[in-house]
Amino acid sequence: MQLINQLTKYMTYITAFILASLVLLVVYDASSRYLFSSGSTALQELEWHFFDVVILFSIAFTLKLNAHVRVDIFYEKFSPKVRTIIDIFSTLFFILPLSFLIVYIGVGFVEMSFVQNEASSDPGGLKYRWIVKSFMPLAFLLLLLQALQLLVDDVKRFQSL
């Protein structure tokens, strides 16, 4: 199971690199647009694609750090045992099924995009839209693996309480 944590960690490094690239891309795009009155549809779309990748690949890491959104006002007041039960329940009945569903359906969307050679409808836009679409099932596969790791850890914690 340590492999899953390592995978999540390395995907976070890749995400950090993409985020730094996104910042540089936005600075370049804004500078060229406002200083030189020239813009690029492809660069704007690339910004959105980088933003998508950053958000998608941050989901599993956020779960790993237990920094995801939840109603902490109630959760904090519960005993460790109740919190662990809530974590196990939410992983089993929310995170895992949703992640599996998105991976299962998402692969079909990527395949359809690839077969159709889907590209941007904007003139000068990016080609190969299947590449950015492939990040969704990949990110949720990573989330699924991280959720399984979390589930194992929570079951162990529950048994020790």
Buried (B, 14 or more C-beta within 10 A) or exposed (E): EEEBBEBBEEBBEEBEEBBEBBEEBBEEBEEBBEEEEEBBEBBBBBBEBBBBBBEBBBBBBBBBEEEEEEEEEEEEEEEEEEBBBBBBEBBEEEBBEBBBEBBEEBBEBBEEBBEEEBEBEEEEBBEBBBBBBBBBBBBBBBBBBBBBBBBEBBBEBBEEE
